[in-house]
Amino acid sequence: MKKLINKIAREDCFSFLDRLPGDFIDLAIIDPPYNMGKGDWDSFRTDNDFFRFTEQWIDGFLPKMKPTGSFYIFNNPYNSARILQMLVERGAVFRNWITWHKKDGISASRKRYVNNQETILFFTRGKEHYFDPDAVREPYQSTDRIKHAAKKGILKNGKRWYPNPKGRLCADVWEFSSHRHKTKINGKIVKPKHPTPKPEDMISRMVLASSKEKEIVLDMFSGTGTTALVCKKTGRNFVGFEKNPDYYTHLQRRLSHAHR
């Protein structure tokens, strides 16, 4: 399997997964189609067709996960509710329903609340898994109170609590600006190479929390290769696939310029 390591294949999802051995992957980050018409790859004739396709790739990747493996799946809340049930039925262990607050609401709907989030499902293959909470701590919000607590502590339940110098534990609501807002030029949004790229700092959080150096990360539906890029920068190994020739060319260019 060495020929697959640290490479993204230009290949169909199912043929690629068929080539992977079982119990092989430590972490999978999966950004699949949402059936929202972002392109031919994201358009299905019916909802039934979409969910049938989704079940097929779930059945394809789950046996490739190590018993201690973890995985994250992006989608919208409606699809995620269905996907969660599929995973539970297959014995995967639910860990978190993560809400990604994109700070990017642009649809001015008059009949419902403005969409300003996506869902990330965090599951593990079994009950035992690796997770490093200290690697993904966040800054405390109450800076003045924390500054005081660092000197004298805060009395809690008869004990003095002192803030962790690395910050607070990461919660299940994540605030990351969307990629299109991170890559403005002169204050103007530039059309990305891919319609739905994920922010690199958000992918880094998943990789750092749920994998160790030199472990193998599966970058399913690679798109512009952000997960593979993060792996290269953080000392993880990766495998993945992307069928679209334009996205594939772009991700190869990104990876060729990436260094740890």
N, C-alpha and C positions, 0 to 999 in steps of 0.2 A: 504493500500500500504506500510505499515511500513516494511513488510518482504522483500521488494525489495530494501529499502534504504541502502546505504553503503555496497552493495553486488554486485558481478559480477556473473551473471547466466551462467551456461554452457548450452547454448540454441541457437537455430536457430534465426536469425535476425527477421523474420516475426512473429514467435510465441511470442517472447519477446515483440515486439512492440504492438502486439494485447492486451497484458496484461496491458499495461500502460494506465492510464486515459488520456483524452484529456486536453489540456491547463495545463500541469503538469511540463514541463521542462523549466528551466531558461536559460540554456546554453547547447549546444550540440557540442562535438568535434568528428568529424567523419573521420576516416582513413579507407576508404573502399577498396575493391579490385580495382586494376588499369588495370586488364587484361594484365599483362605483364609476366605471366607465372612464378611467384615466388613460386608457389605451386599449388596444386589442387584447393584451394580456390581462386586463382588468375588467373585461366585459364578458358576461355569460348570458345565455339565452333566457334562462329562468333562475330563480333562487334555488330551486331543487338541483339544477346543474351545478351551481356554485358550491352548494354544501356537499354535493356528491364528490366534486373535485377536492374540497377541503378534507373530507374524510379519507380520501385516497392518499393525500400526502401525509396526513397524520399517521395512517397505518404504515406508510413507507418509512418515516423517520424514527418512530418510537422504538422499534427493535434495534436501531443503530445506537441508541443511547446506552451508556453504561448504567448499571443499576444505581449508581451514585450520581448520575448526571442531572443537570438542571437545564431548563429551557424557558425562553421568553418568546411570546407570540404577540405581535402587533395586530390590531384591527380596530374597527369602530365598535361602540358598545353593543349594538344590536347583534352583529356577527359574533362578538366575543361571548355573549351569553350562550349561543348555540355551541360554539367551539369548546367552551368550558365543560358543557355537558358531555360532549364527545370524549374529551380527555378523561373525565371522571369515570365514564363507562368503561374505559380501557385500562383503568387501574392507576393512572397517573395521580400524583399527590398535589393537590392545590396548596399554594403558598400565599399568593397575594393577587388581588385585582388592583393593579396600579393604574392610577389616572394620570395621564400626561396632560398637564395644563399648558397648552401651546402658546398662550398669550397672542393668539393669531385669529380671533374671530372676525371673519370678513363677510359672512352671509347675513344680510339684513332681513331675517325672517320675521313676518308679522303674525305667524300662526303658531310659533313655538319659540323656545329659547335658542339663542344663537349658539351654534356648534363651536366650541372652543377647546375640545379635548379629544384625545384618542385613548384607547385602552391597551394596556400591556398585561397579558396573563403571565404570571410567574408560577411555574410548576416544576416538580422534580419527578424523576422516574420512579424513585422509591422513597422510603422514609429517611434514609441516610444520605446526606449530601453535604458538599462543601459550601460554606458561606462566610465571607469575611466582612462583618459589619464595620470594622474600624477602617477598612479601605475606602469606604464611601460615606464617611461622616460629613455632615454639612455644618456651615457656620451657625452659631447660635444667633437667634433673632434679637433677643433683649441684650444688647451689647453692654449697656451701663450696669445692668443687674449682674451680668456674667462677670464683668470686671470686678465688681464688689465681691462676688462669690469666690472668685479665684484667690482673693486675699484671706477672707474670713470664713468662707463656706456658707451654706444655707442649711438651717436646721430642718431636717425632715425625719419624722418618726423617731425622734430622740437621737438621731445621728447627724453629723455634719456632712453635707454633700458638696463636693467640689467639681466644677465643670471639667470635662475632658478637654485637654489642650487641642485635640484633633477636631473638636466640635460635637454636635449632637448626632444621635443615631438617625439614619435616613428613614423617612416616613414613606407611605404608599401614595402620596400625591407629589408628583414631580413637576417642577416648573422649569422648562427649557424652552427658549424661543425656537420657533421653527427654523429650519435651514434657510428658507428664503429671506428671513429677517436677519440672519447672521451673516449673509453674504451680499448685503446691499453695496452698491457702488455709488458714491456721492449721494447717499440717502435714497437711492432708487433701487427697487427690487429688480433683480436680473433673473430672467427665465432660467431655471436649472436644467442640467443635462437630463435629469430624471424628474418626473412630476411629483414624486413623494419621497425625497431623500430624508433620512433621519439624522438629527444632530450628532456630531461625533462625540461631544461630551456626555450625551445621554447613553450612547452605546458603551463608552468607556466605563460608566458606572456599572453596567451589567457584567462586563468582562472582568473588572477588578473584583467585584463582589462574589462572583460565582465561578471563578476559575483560578488556577495557579499557573505560574510560568511554565511553559513547555507543554501544557495540556492542549488538547485538541478541541477547537471551536468550530462548529458547523455554521457556515454563513449561507443559509437557505435563501433563495431568491435574492441574489447578491445585489442587484441593482447597480449602484455606482461603487460598490465594494467598501462601504464604510466600516463594516464589522471586520473585514479582513485587514483594512488599514489600521484599525485600533489594535488588532492582534499583533501586527508587525511592530507597532510602536511599543507594545507592552510585553513583548517576549513570549506571546502565546503562539502556538501553531494553529493553522486554519485549513479548512477544506470548504469548498463551496461550488456553486454553479450559477450561471446566468445565461439564459437562452438568447436574449435580444442582442443582435450584433453591435448595435450602436452603444448600448450600455456596457457591453463587454469590452469594447475598445477603450471607452473612457475609464473604466475601472482598472484596466491593465496599465494605463498611463499613470493613474494615481498611485498604484502600488509600486511602479518602477521608481517613483520619486520619494517613497516613504522610507524613513530611517528611524531606528529606535533612539 
